[in-house]
């Protein structure tokens, strides 16, 4: 049984596809999972709690309090108990509530309390699915780190034919099995990740910086943690709040501070991902007081910052993995591969500012992965969460190659 010992919260919402949740539940239990079903009030109009309770062997949770004795269903306890939360089917209404934290039922509060990965299988009519508001909600949920199982195409309850059918239960079970089979491939490994910009102070109120939001680095840190790794994230100034207890965040401001932390931590790790947009230059001098506008021009002398990836490349042992990033505007492949060689990297992630939807401040990215064999792997535009999963998969593959060579 491939899901033996796994705790899964199955959320069921008010869709005609709710009948498929019974087959999905049976498939999860057959694979050995322990499943707690949470139903929205409208879901009970399509399939009875009695059916789901009989299949799961547990009372179905739906209301915050029992009508008979006032027993409280703790959404916090369920969120901490689960190894995975699966919401199938997920209606447009539920997707909107999840995206906006509208906590008007037990399923949504359980979702917001979940410490685990969340997989969502939408189900709705064709026009509802493709409405811009619904598609935006799906992208928001992706950006939060949720996995979306895209609906299939076919005959819909409305009589229309198109995209909107919830994926078939057996396929969803396989996606769950796949998730758990990949989840702990980095168990007992320790990774260093850098994220965000650095700020190089000019005076107490001004600095040299860039537009990096830190979203890509934080997504990579989260995917590494989900794969079982202990993660130390050295973060520049960003607005993102870490919610994963397996990630230790060390906040820094300048390139010098980030360099010092990374050089100190890296020797104790199994690898590092250098995702931060570190400033290449910093002011030679810092003014203790605000610089006044006394004339029409101001000259600030700059000096190079330390090369963090390059210095870690010098420290890297044969057993360690080092991944760098390259943001290019021209001769992208050759410049990225040159950087990989100069800095003794194992992999480099190429971003091009020529690609719409990639770069700073957005929720998507389009990357090319290049290894020492200089055989680029090209990826389509995806959410940064999905890109992070691709990068971590490449890291796992690279580590397996090294183990085979050393064996």
Buried (B, 14 or more C-beta within 10 A) or exposed (E): EBBEEBBBBBBBBBBBBBBBBBBBBBBBBEBEBBBBBBBBBBBBEBBBBEBBEEBBEEBBBBBEEEEEEEEEBBBEEBBEBBBBBBBBBBBBBBBBBBBEEEBEBBBBBBBBBBBBBBBBBBBBBBEBBEBEEBEEBBBBBBBBBBBBBEBEEEEBEBEEEBBBBBBBBEBBBBBBBEBBEBBEBBEEBBBBBBBBBBBBBBBEEBBBBBEBBBBBBBBBBBBBBBBBBBBBBBBBBBEBEBEBEBBBBBBBBBBBBBBBBBBEBBEEBBBBBBBBBBBBBBBEEEBEEEEEEEEEEEEEEEEEBBBBBBBBBEBBEEEBBBBBBBBBEEEBBEBBBEBBEEBBBBBBBBBBEEBEEBBBEBBBBBBBBBBBEEEBEEBEBBBBBBBBBBBBBBBBEBBEBBEEEEE
